[in-house]
Amino acid sequence: MRKRKFLAFSFLVVAASLSAKINVATPSSIAVHDVVKSGTTESVLQALAEKHHVVIGVYGIIAGVDEPTINISIKNGSLSDVFDAITKADPRFEWEQTSNGSVHFVTRGAPNTLMDVPVHSFDDKNPRVLDFTGHLLRVPEIHGWLRDHKCDMIHRIIIAGQPPQEWRQFSVHAMDIPFSSILDEVAAKSRTYYWSTIQDSTKLCQLDVGWGDPQPK
């Protein structure tokens, strides 16, 4: 996982899948050329999400925070070929395209059920990157899951001499969808295109939520 300076917030997260289309193109229909990537799986996936404007969510349970470095090289192919190469290089993960078009990388045999929790209703107008996780914590279904599993969520935000870039203005109006689908929608509308909720299995139940960097129009 990337080394970062953090502002930490004690909140919690959930994920799911959306009905409205997030990604119109499928990974197999996106052509790529001369792809050379090296880094942690998360950093490679974030770079791909931001370059191709494809929503990618990463979640699951991992032992420890030391992330292996993967090396990906594809001369000509599709984005799905790149994803296959990533899961081959880092077999902890498998990937799928969801019904809303987003792409999820999930740890094999150790997903996080919070992502599948159905949320009856969630509305947020012009959410801000620093307080959005707190808004999620007020959702009864998410709050209940965290309470029942004795979990916390830590929202870690990269600080590199200045506050993180703020999201563009948008609103979220979701009904009866999994939590992961809400995260997909926020990643698409904020133009960050990437989110992750990773739980370190060596600690008490605690999830680390992160976002990509907002991309220009």
Disulfide bonds with the S-S distance in Angstrom:
Cys151-Cys205 1.50
